[in-house]
């Protein structure tokens, strides 16, 4: 019997990186200062009913099943992959796929953001035969996820999850898009240093020495988002850091991170992360 759309939505398989079953870290949309941002780590000893049609999400996934059986199908290419202990399975963001599996299977997963872009010729999903080091780190993550008091080990779980991602994404089998052009690297650094200031597309294009049209093409090709979206994500990241490291009011946070007022900060922060600032502050280990 097929599951209803409401059943799928409740489990967070689509636009939200939080399934309600794993350890939650940074919300979706908070642009990472480096290349990686971990959203959720999870482990289910016997995960049944893994049936989600037409998944198309704005975050990456890493899967490792301890037993074979569950499958992923990519309708655009016709590729079908069976999950199991032979492979770490990586699915980049914005890929259309179906998942299939009714039988209980032990499943480990990471949901994350990666600012690097895979080459258009890279086969998707990315299948990596795990080496001994990756398996050791993965088992440590599972051990932490099984801890009776998960909050007590959450900081270590974050580092272990990121370590596994760095190991997997550093594999030579993955073909990445070429290095970002010098003008884009210069521009990204400029935004990181001047995000508090008004930065229009015209001003950014002048800074990079390109046309506004070329500016947009550069961002879409190498960042996967528009210049404005990137700027908003940098500001949201700065606002999130400030909210968690100080007792500044939301009005003060807005003033210090480039938002004209508290209302605009609240609207953009909620659009980007899926959570209003006040709720984010309460749930992310506040002072």
C-alpha positions, 0 to 999 in steps of 0.5 A: 500500500503506498504511503501518503504525501503527509507520511513522507513530509513528516519524516523530512525526506525532502526540503528539510535536512532534519528527519526527526530521527538523528542528531541535528546540527546547523540548519539548512541554508547557513552558508559554511565558512569552509566547504562543509556544513553538517546538518544531521547524523543518524543511525537506525538499527532496523529502518523499515518503509524507506519509500520516498518518490521524487526526492529533490533536496537542496542538501547532500546525503551520505548513506551506508547500509549495514545490510543490502536491500534498500535501493535508489533509482534515478529516473533521469538516467535510469540508474539503479543502485542497491545500498549495502556494506560494499559502498558509501553512497554520496548524492549531491544536492538537487538530484532527482531520485526515488528510494525503495525499501520496505524491509528493515535495514540498519542504516547510517546517514549524514545530511550536509552542505558542500560548497564544492560542485561536482563535474557534470560528467561525474556519475551520480550517485557517487559510489565509494568502496569504504576503506578501513579508516572510513569504516573506523570513523563511521563506526565511531559515529554510530557508537556516539549516536547510540549513546544514552545521553546523545547531547553529552557527546554531540560536540564529538559527534559533529567532529566525527561526522565532519571527519568522515565527510572530509575522508570521503569527499577527498577521495580521488575517484570524485571528479570535481568542477575545476577550481573557481576562477580568480575573479570569483575567489576575490569576490567571495572574499570581498563578500565575506569581509564586507557583508555588513555593507549594502552590496548590489549585483552592480557593485559586486560585478564592478568589484570582480571586473565582470558584467552583471550577467557574467556575475550571475553565471559565475555564481550559478556554475560554481556556487549553485546559487545567485549572488544575492542568495550567497550574500543572504546566506553569509549574513544569516551565518554571521547572524547565527554565530552572533546569536549563539555567542552573545546576548545581543538582541535581534535588533542588534544582531540585524544592525551588526550583520547587514540587515536593515532591521529586526523584521527583515532579519527574521523574514530572511533568516526564516526563509533560509534556515526554516526556523525563526531566529528566536527558535533557532537561538532556543534550540541551538545550545544558547547561552 
